[in-house]
Amino acid sequence: MKLPLFLFLLLVTMSVVISVVLFGGEPGEHHGVAHQTFDQTMQQGGSGPERHDHLRWLGWAFGTLMITFFVGGLLLGVPKAAEHKWPYVVGGAIYVLIFSLLALADHWYVRQQPAPLVLAFPLPTALMLYGLGGIPAVFILIYTLKFDRWILTPEDLQRFEAMLQRRSDQEKNGD
């Protein structure tokens, strides 16, 4: 399948997930009920896990689709993407894995009392900061190290400079 078509299908699938979230039914006590003590001035929600459980997995699906779209968009900039896709695919798989661990950790975290800390943060926050926060650096590193071999080769640069020179010559000659 061609990459632009694949990216379009990802966008359509993301739209379907968002539509399910927006037009799906709301769970009970979604907007809050009168507080037991301060009923005139305050509302309280029901159980967080019960109210958000169905959204958690739709959020995971949307996030996974977005990560896949992000990696596919990076591959659009690689002229010979079929030959050089594996570092991007592996980086994207690691990205999805850490995001999935984050979703599972959050699912587990809201049910734990008291919740443990990891490196001074709750586990989902630690995964977000230390895991997801560094993954884009992998793609930056790939781009930086392989730019002159995968993105703009010396031959491509020579052709581009020749095109610029021809255009400059045409403008000088009044064509």
MOMOBEL-V946760 format. One record per backbone hydrogen bond with DSSP energy under -0.5 kcal/mol. NH is the residue of the N-H (numbers start at 1). CO is the residue of the C=O. Records with the same first field share a line. If there is no record, write none. Layout:
NH=CO / CO
This chain:
6=2
7=3
8=4
9=5
10=6
11=7
12=8
13=9
14=10
15=11
16=12
17=13
18=14
19=15
20=16
21=17
22=18
23=19
24=20
30=27
33=44
35=42
41=38
42=38
44=33
46=29
51=47
52=48
53=49
56=52
57=53
58=54
59=55
60=56
61=57
62=58
63=59
64=60
65=61
66=62
67=63
68=64
69=65
70=66
71=67
72=68
73=69
74=70
75=71
76=72
77=73 / 74
78=75
79=77 / 150
81=78 / 79
83=80
84=80
85=81
89=85
90=86
91=87
92=88
93=89
94=90
95=91
96=92
97=93
98=94
99=95
100=96
101=97
102=98
103=99
104=100
105=101
106=102
107=103
108=104
109=105
110=106
111=108
112=108 / 109
118=121
121=118
123=116
126=122
127=123
128=124
129=125
130=126
131=126 / 127
132=127
133=128
134=131
135=131
136=132
137=134
138=134 / 135
139=135
140=136
141=137
142=138
143=139
144=140
145=141
146=142
147=143
149=146
150=146
151=146 / 147
152=147
157=153
158=154
159=155
160=156
161=157
162=158
163=159
164=160
165=161
166=162
167=163
168=164
169=165
170=166
171=167
172=168
173=169
174=170
175=170
